[in-house]
C-alpha cells in the first residue's frame, strides 16, 4: 500500500510519463535487432535516424489533421524511407529483417534509474501514468518486457490524437478528473513538455542521449520547471513544485 503523500504543498496528485526514450532504452533494443553485418557505430546511427524519421512522420501527420496511425505501420513505412537514403546497406534489410526490426520496438528495457524513481513516487502517494504516442498493444508489451508498473496507460491510439497536441493532454486530464496544476509531465522530449505546459501542467525534462538530438539543451533547461540528467531525485524535485 502506498504511503500518505509527503509532498511539501499537496498540490500535485499525478505524474505522467512519456515512455520510449524517457523511461525505456529503445536504442539498445533496436540496435541489437539490426543486421549483424553492420558495425556498432553504423547500427547506432541508423537507429537514431529511424527514430527521428518516426517523429517527423508523426509531426507531418498531425499537421495534416490525420488521426493516429498504428505505430507498427509508421515504423515500417519510415524504415523503408530511411533505407532509400542508404543504398549502401539497403540490401541487408530483407523482408524478414525488416519485420524483426519493427517487432523490436515492442521489447525494451527500462533505464536503470527508472524503477527506483517510480517506487519513490508511489511511496509519496502520487498516481503514475504513461502518456505516450503509440498503440495500447505496444504499451502493454513494453510494461511487460520492462517490468515497470503504472496506474494506467494512455496511448495516442486510445486518445485519438498525438502529443503534443493540446487535445491529448486535455483528454487525459478529463479522464483523470484532475486540474492541470495537479499534474506533472515528465519527458525526454521538449515538444511533449511544451504541449503540457501550454495547458497548465508542471513539466520536468529528463535528458537522454538517445532523444531530442536536434534540440538546444540550454534552451530546453530554461523552458521547464526542472531539468534532470536522470530520474534520481525525481520525487524530491516534484515535491518542491
N, C-alpha and C positions, 0 to 999 in steps of 0.2 A: 504494500500500500504506500502511496506517495506521502511524504511528509507535508505538513501545512506549509504554505508559502512563506519564505523568508525574505521576500523582496523588500527593498527599503521604502518603496512608495505604494505598493499594492496595485498599481495601475495595470501592469502587464499581466495578461491572462493566458496568452498563447504565443508560441514561437513557430513560425512557418519556415520550412527549409526548401530551397531548391535541392535537387537530388544529385544528378550526374555532375561531376566536377566539384560541387560543393561538399557533398557527403561521400561521394564514391570516386574511386580512382579508375575512371573509364579508360584512361590511356594505356595502362598495363594490359587490360583485357584485350583491347583492340590490337595493340602492337604484337601481342603473342599470337593472335589469330591470323595475322598477315603471312604471306608466303615465306617459308623458311629460307628461301634463297636470297632474300633481301637482307642487307646488313642492318644492324640495330639502329643506326642513325637514320637510315632511309625509312625503316618502319616507323620510327618516332615522328619524323617529318610528315610522312604520309598520313598517319593517324591524326595529326594536328590539322592538316589540310582538309581531311574528310570532315572532321568536327566543325571547322569553320564554315565549310560548304553547307553543312546541315543548318547552322544558324542563319546563314544568308538565305537559304531556301525558305525557312520559316518566316523571316522578315518580309521577303517578297510576297509570300502567300498572304500574310496579314495585311500588307499594304494594298493587295488586290481585292481584299474583302472576302477571301475564300475561307471556308471552315477548316478546322484542324484536319490534317491528313494522318493516316496510320503511320507511325514513326518508322516501321519497317519498310514501308513503301518509299518514304522520303529518303531513308538511308540508302536503299538500293539504287534509287534514281541518281542521287548526288554522288554515290560511289562511281557510277558509270561516267558522270560528268568530270569528276576528278581524273579518272583513268584516261579520258580522251586527251587530257593535257599531259599525260605521262606515257607516251608511246614506248619509252624505254623499258617499262615494267608491265605494261598492259597485258602482255601475253601470259604472264604468271597468274593472272586472275581469271581462272576458268569459272564456269558457272558454279561448280561445286565450291570453289574457293570463295566466291562472292557470297554464296549462301552462308558459308561458315563465318565469314566476317560480319555479316549482318546479324546473325544469331548471337555473336559475341557481345553485342550491346546488352543482352539480357542476363549476362553473368559478370558481375563486378564486385570487387572487394571495397570495403569501407576504408577511407583514410584512417590511419592508426589513432588519430586524436578524436575521432567522432564518437565511438561507443561510450567512452567515459563522459564526453560532453553531454550526450543525450541523457545518460543516467543522472547527472547532476541537475539538469534542467527539470527532470521529473521529480527529483527529490525536493526541489523548490515548490512543487505543486503546479507547475506550468504544463499545459497541454502542448504536445508537439505534433506537427503535421508536415507532410510532404505537400508542396505546391509546385508542380513542375510540368513542363511540356512533355508530351508523350502519351502513351496509352496506359490504361489501367492494367492490362496484362503485363506490360513492361515493368510497371512499378511493383506489381505482385511478385514477379520473378526476381526483381532486384532486392526487395526486402528479404526474400528467402535466401538468396546467394550471399548477401552481405551480412545477414544476421541482425540488421538494425530493426528496431521496433518503433512504430509511430501510432498515434491515436487514430489517424485517418490518412488516406492517400487521395489527393486531389490532382487529377490529370487534366491536360487540355482536352482530351477526348471526353472526359466526364463533364467538364465545364462548358465545352462547346466553343472555346476561344483560347488563343495563345497568350501567355505572358509575353511582353509586358503591357498588353492592353489593359486599360483601367477596368474594363468589364470583368476581366479574370479575377482581379483582387476583390472587386465588389461582390461578385458571386460567392466567393469563399467567405467573406465577412457575413453575408446574408445567411449562408448555411450554418455558420458557427454562432450566429446571433451575438456577434461581438462588434464593438466600435473599432475604427482604425487605430486609435490611440492605445487600444488594449492589446495590440498585436505587434510583433516584431518579425520582419522578414530577414532571413539570413541567406546570403548567396555569394557565390564567387563570380557572379555576372552583374556588372554595373547596370545594365539595362533592366534587369529584374528589379533591382533596388530603386531605380528611377521611377518605375511604374508603381512600386509600393509606396514610395514617398509621395507621389502625386495624389494618392487617395488618403494620405494622412497617417500611414503606418510608420513605425520606427524602423530603421534599417541598420544592419550590421554586415559589412563586407568582409569576406574571408578570402585572402589571396591564395590562389592555387596556380602553380606554374603552368598547368595544362590549359588554363582558360583565360579569356579576356586578353588574348595576345596582342590585340590592336589598341587596347585602352592605355591611356596615360595614368599610371597608378597614382601619381601625385595628385592629379585632379580627382580621381576616384576617392582618395583618402579624405579630401575636403568635402565631398558631397554627402557623406553618410554620417550617422550618429556615432559609429565606431568602425575602425579599420583594424583587422587582425591578420596575422600571418598564419594562424591556425586556430583551432577551436578550444585550445587550452585556456581556461579562464573565461569562457563564453558566458557562463552563468553569472559570474561577478559583473561582467560588462552589462548584461541585460538587467541585473538588479539595480544598476545605477541609472538606467534610462528613465 
